[in-house]
Amino acid sequence: MDPDLKAYLDRYHAVAAVQQQELQTASLEQRWKQLNAVVALAISLGIFKKDESEEDIYRLWAKLKNNLPNPLP
């Protein structure tokens, strides 16, 4: 194997290992902040759209639940 290619792959795997470790040790607060940042970016770019079908599903489940003889708690 070419020595330059081997060195590149070694660095790539080292960085990947560090990134994996960071992901595993990230706190819930860090993950929440990252998620909020991604959502804010999507909204600002205009690519985040509310899924109307999801609301329809919630309405359907509510209707089914209300029509049961013995409603679930």
PASEBA-1860 file (N, C-alpha, C; in nm, 3 decimals):
! residues 73
1> MDPDLKAY> 0.084/-0.118/0.000/0.000/0.000/0.000/0.089/0.124/0.000 ~ 0.045/0.222/-0.073/0.117/0.349/-0.080/0.129/0.410/0.060 ~ 0.248/0.453/0.102/0.267/0.509/0.236/0.179/0.632/0.263 ~ 0.161/0.717/0.161/0.075/0.834/0.180/-0.070/0.793/0.205 ~ -0.115/0.694/0.130/-0.252/0.646/0.147/-0.269/0.584/0.284 ~ -0.171/0.506/0.327/-0.178/0.444/0.460/-0.182/0.550/0.569 ~ -0.100/0.654/0.556/-0.100/0.761/0.656/-0.235/0.833/0.658 ~ -0.291/0.857/0.540/-0.422/0.921/0.532/-0.528/0.836/0.601
9> LDRYHAVA> -0.529/0.707/0.571/-0.628/0.618/0.631/-0.611/0.609/0.782 ~ -0.488/0.607/0.829/-0.463/0.604/0.974/-0.519/0.729/1.041 ~ -0.495/0.846/0.980/-0.550/0.971/1.035/-0.702/0.969/1.032 ~ -0.759/0.920/0.922/-0.904/0.914/0.907/-0.965/0.828/1.019 ~ -0.906/0.712/1.043/-0.958/0.622/1.146/-0.940/0.682/1.286 ~ -0.830/0.754/1.308/-0.808/0.818/1.437/-0.913/0.925/1.464 ~ -0.942/1.006/1.362/-1.044/1.110/1.376/-1.181/1.046/1.399 ~ -1.212/0.942/1.325/-1.340/0.873/1.340/-1.357/0.818/1.481
17> AVQQQELQ> -1.250/0.765/1.539/-1.255/0.712/1.675/-1.282/0.823/1.776 ~ -1.218/0.938/1.758/-1.240/1.051/1.848/-1.384/1.101/1.835 ~ -1.435/1.111/1.714/-1.572/1.156/1.693/-1.672/1.059/1.758 ~ -1.648/0.931/1.745/-1.736/0.831/1.805/-1.735/0.844/1.957 ~ -1.618/0.866/2.014/-1.606/0.884/2.159/-1.681/1.009/2.204 ~ -1.671/1.117/2.128/-1.742/1.241/2.161/-1.893/1.220/2.156 ~ -1.940/1.146/2.058/-2.083/1.118/2.048/-2.133/1.037/2.167 ~ -2.054/0.942/2.210/-2.094/0.856/2.320/-2.094/0.929/2.454
25> TASLEQRW> -2.009/1.028/2.469/-1.998/1.097/2.597/-2.075/1.228/2.602 ~ -2.142/1.264/2.494/-2.217/1.390/2.490/-2.335/1.382/2.588 ~ -2.354/1.489/2.662/-2.464/1.494/2.758/-2.596/1.518/2.684 ~ -2.704/1.495/2.756/-2.836/1.520/2.699/-2.850/1.667/2.662 ~ -2.797/1.755/2.744/-2.804/1.899/2.716/-2.730/1.933/2.587 ~ -2.612/1.875/2.566/-2.536/1.899/2.443/-2.612/1.850/2.321 ~ -2.668/1.732/2.332/-2.744/1.675/2.220/-2.867/1.759/2.189 ~ -2.934/1.807/2.294/-3.052/1.890/2.275/-3.016/2.020/2.204
33> KQLNAVVA> -2.906/2.081/2.245/-2.860/2.205/2.181/-2.826/2.181/2.035 ~ -2.761/2.068/2.006/-2.726/2.036/1.868/-2.851/2.015/1.784 ~ -2.949/1.945/1.840/-3.074/1.922/1.768/-3.144/2.055/1.741 ~ -3.150/2.142/1.840/-3.213/2.272/1.822/-3.140/2.355/1.717 ~ -3.009/2.345/1.712/-2.932/2.419/1.612/-2.963/2.369/1.472 ~ -2.976/2.239/1.456/-3.008/2.181/1.325/-3.148/2.223/1.282 ~ -3.243/2.218/1.374/-3.381/2.258/1.341/-3.385/2.406/1.306 ~ -3.316/2.490/1.383/-3.312/2.634/1.354/-3.252/2.661/1.216
41> LAISLGIF> -3.147/2.588/1.181/-3.087/2.603/1.049/-3.185/2.563/0.940 ~ -3.254/2.451/0.960/-3.351/2.405/0.860/-3.464/2.506/0.843 ~ -3.510/2.564/0.953/-3.617/2.664/0.945/-3.567/2.788/0.872 ~ -3.446/2.832/0.905/-3.393/2.953/0.840/-3.367/2.933/0.691 ~ -3.340/2.811/0.651/-3.319/2.782/0.509/-3.450/2.752/0.437 ~ -3.557/2.743/0.513/-3.687/2.717/0.453/-3.708/2.573/0.411 ~ -3.632/2.481/0.468/-3.647/2.340/0.429/-3.719/2.258/0.534 ~ -3.759/2.323/0.642/-3.832/2.253/0.749/-3.980/2.283/0.732
49> KKDESEED> -4.057/2.181/0.702/-4.200/2.200/0.682/-4.275/2.111/0.779 ~ -4.384/2.164/0.831/-4.467/2.087/0.922/-4.534/1.975/0.843 ~ -4.532/1.858/0.900/-4.591/1.741/0.835/-4.739/1.735/0.871 ~ -4.822/1.777/0.778/-4.966/1.778/0.803/-5.020/1.638/0.826 ~ -4.961/1.539/0.763/-5.010/1.402/0.777/-4.993/1.354/0.921 ~ -4.892/1.404/0.992/-4.872/1.364/1.131/-4.988/1.414/1.217 ~ -5.033/1.536/1.193/-5.147/1.589/1.266/-5.272/1.508/1.236 ~ -5.287/1.468/1.111/-5.403/1.386/1.074/-5.402/1.255/1.151
57> IYRLWAKL> -5.285/1.196/1.169/-5.273/1.070/1.242/-5.313/1.091/1.388 ~ -5.267/1.200/1.452/-5.305/1.227/1.590/-5.456/1.246/1.604 ~ -5.515/1.317/1.507/-5.660/1.337/1.511/-5.734/1.205/1.497 ~ -5.686/1.117/1.409/-5.749/0.988/1.389/-5.740/0.904/1.517 ~ -5.623/0.902/1.581/-5.608/0.825/1.705/-5.699/0.881/1.814 ~ -5.711/1.013/1.822/-5.799/1.073/1.922/-5.944/1.033/1.895 ~ -5.984/1.034/1.769/-6.120/0.995/1.732/-6.145/0.849/1.768 ~ -6.050/0.761/1.735/-6.065/0.619/1.767/-6.072/0.597/1.918
65> KNNLPNPL> -5.987/0.667/1.991/-5.985/0.653/2.137/-6.117/0.697/2.197 ~ -6.174/0.806/2.145/-6.301/0.856/2.199/-6.418/0.766/2.164 ~ -6.407/0.687/2.059/-6.516/0.599/2.018/-6.509/0.460/2.079 ~ -6.408/0.431/2.158/-6.398/0.301/2.223/-6.504/0.288/2.332 ~ -6.559/0.168/2.352/-6.657/0.149/2.459/-6.594/0.176/2.597 ~ -6.470/0.130/2.616/-6.398/0.153/2.740/-6.270/0.231/2.706 ~ -6.276/0.366/2.709/-6.158/0.445/2.668/-6.033/0.409/2.748 ~ -5.923/0.413/2.678/-5.795/0.387/2.743/-5.760/0.503/2.835
73> P> -5.685/0.476/2.941/-5.647/0.585/3.033/-5.553/0.685/2.970
END
